[in-house]
Amino acid sequence: MDVSEFRKRGKEMVDYVADYLEKIETRQVYPDVEPGYLRPLIPDSAPEEPERFEDILKDVEKIIMPGVTHWHSPYFFAYFPTASSFPALLADLLSGGIGCIGFSWASSPACTELETVMLDWLGKMINLPPQFLAGKDGEGGGVIQGTASEATLVAMLAARTKAIQRVQSENRTLTQGDIIGRLVAYTSDQAHCSVEKDGLIAGVKIKHVPTDEKFAVRGSALRKVLDEDKAAGLIPFFFCATLGTTTCCSFDKLQELGPICNKENIWMHVDAAYAGSSFVCPEFRYLLSGIESADSFNFNPHKWLLVNFDCSAMWVKKRSDLTCAFKMDAVYLKHDHQESGLITDYRHWQIPLGRRFRSLKMWFVFRMYGVKGLQEYIRKHVKLAHEFEDLVLQDDRFEICADVILGLVCFRLKGTNELNEALLKSINDAKKIHLVPCQLREKFLLRFAICARTVESAHIQFAWEHITELANKLLKVQGQQQ
Ligand SMILES: *Cc1c(COP(=O)(O)O)cnc(C)c1O
């Protein structure tokens, strides 16, 4: 493909994507394929001779699309949203075109500098305390990680290094191995499973702190496990709080937890992967109260702030905590400016070396929506969640299982878990809408998450009618069996 063909095909590809998104409602939200469907449809090995673009594009419709789950369909209510917007898609094309690898300032100055400024913009948009911002000479600052899982891992590893140094400074006879064997990280019993996986990778024990009746970790619950573990000779070093849990969008009590962590030399990381985007609206910022005692904070603009995957924003109060833990200076990576103190070399803030120019998509989205546009978007989704909640509440065969605070509604039929499993199965078998379940304590329930950028009241009404029709059938069959 030469440049003139790229021009032509590029325009066609934009049309293909625009058509896809414009008509996405007409596609079945969840595919019909079985595992292994794809291999028989394509050759066993790559073609020897070059093929034509038209043929590839034809195969996209024939081979790929039948196996796609359409996350941006307004009938998709599963998991949490993943962001998509036209400005972000275009910025990603530009990022691919520039194609730089921004591991150091010198490896592409604009890539580093725009990222630092965008994280400051975003931090100000959600009213993050100024210690987390880079400004011109701040000690804190932000970085784009690929995912929330990585942000938690980076925080956990930096906290581990800090804890080892602290303990060794108090007791020089202890080896690193002695200390790591006694380190414990904590998180909520409702935390995302990635936190536990991060503990496995970091080689530290991880304990789940029990939550209260609102599925929130309270200070008293953390205090209790810390006291027990310290008495047993363990070294608590890390706590990952969750704002907006994946199961039911509950919020840990940062105001109670932060002071305990600060006093006990425990790094407090705050995972707000989904809920963080809502803090662009002043009316939801009460949920962030207590953030001033955190060491690091993370949320995913790629979930709910219209910036396509991947874009996970992470801030630290002390950038030196990361750079001390991860700094490696190979000769081929050194550059003239790195000793000046003004320079950010983002490779020290993350696990990989390479990084894409991801801040472009934030810049495009923030400018084309404006803070007001982003606020409107969040508010619309929250409103739709309450509309669905009201529908559930009007039908007394159903119950709401957790407070609806943002865009997630947890609900179930009053009755057994088996009944609700059957309801979910009939919904996902019909494939008119798509949902996923969760287990909240002993209850199996259905999660209805407002996801698509284009979802409207009509889709919510349709979804509820459809769910109640399936529930009617199910309850009728059950009634006949009894
Ligand atoms: C979605 C989610 C994650 C995982 O996000 P990734 O960016 O895919 O790693 C972590 N924590 C919470 C609370 C989430 O909702």
The ligand as a Tripos MOL2 file, in Angstrom:
@<TRIPOS>MOLECULE
LIG
   15    15     1     0     0
SMALL
NO_CHARGES

@<TRIPOS>ATOM
      1 C1        -12.8340   -2.3820   35.5660 C.3       1 LIG1
      2 C2        -12.1920   -2.3480   36.8700 C.ar      1 LIG1
      3 C3        -10.8410   -2.6880   37.0270 C.ar      1 LIG1
      4 C4        -10.0210   -3.2770   35.9190 C.3       1 LIG1
      5 O1         -9.7720   -2.3320   34.9350 O.3       1 LIG1
      6 P1         -8.6380   -2.5670   33.8380 P.3       1 LIG1
      7 O2         -8.3400   -1.1850   33.3930 O.co2     1 LIG1
      8 O3         -9.2500   -3.4080   32.7820 O.co2     1 LIG1
      9 O4         -7.4870   -3.2280   34.5050 O.co2     1 LIG1
     10 C5        -10.2660   -2.5280   38.2610 C.ar      1 LIG1
     11 N1        -10.9680   -2.0590   39.3020 N.ar      1 LIG1
     12 C6        -12.2680   -1.7430   39.2060 C.ar      1 LIG1
     13 C7        -13.0020   -1.2150   40.4050 C.3       1 LIG1
     14 C8        -12.9190   -1.8740   37.9830 C.ar      1 LIG1
     15 O5        -14.2150   -1.5670   37.8820 O.3       1 LIG1
@<TRIPOS>BOND
     1     1     2 1
     2     2     3 ar
     3     2    14 ar
     4     3     4 1
     5     3    10 ar
     6     4     5 1
     7     5     6 1
     8     6     7 2
     9     6     8 1
    10     6     9 1
    11    10    11 ar
    12    11    12 ar
    13    12    13 1
    14    12    14 ar
    15    14    15 1
@<TRIPOS>SUBSTRUCTURE
     1 LIG1         1 GROUP 0 **** ****
